């Protein structure tokens, strides 16, 4: 990887981190942060994963193998997440 590409990736990563920090702070300022049952981690993971997986599936033209490589997960994990968030929208079925 060239130094220029590595630098651009670092800048995008920092920008994404700042967006996440801003969004979490904004969310916490609106909700009752004294609620110990907030389960913030699970809420954030679910809010981020669904659009992330949808976007990657669209960018890879619904090719699960490519999408799994882009996301850095196994194809099995990808299929599990797709079923969780989208029912069978992205899961192809084989007809024999």
C-alpha positions, 0 to 999 in steps of 0.5 A: 500500500502506498504512503498516500493511500495509507494517509488517506485511509487514516484521515477517513478513519479519523473523520469516521471516529469523530462522526461516531463520537458526535452521534453518540454524544448527541444520542446520550444528550437526548436519552435518559443516561441514568437508565441502567438498562440502556444497553447502549453497545447493542443499540449502536451495533445494531444501528451501524451493522444494518446500514453497513451490510446493506451498503456493502451488499449494494456496492458488491452487487449482492455478491456475498463472497465479495461482501464478506471479503470487504467486511472482513467477515466469513461468508457464514457470518455475513449470511447470519447477519443478513438473515438477522437484519433483512430476513431473506432479502439478500439470501438467495435460494437455490432451486433444483 
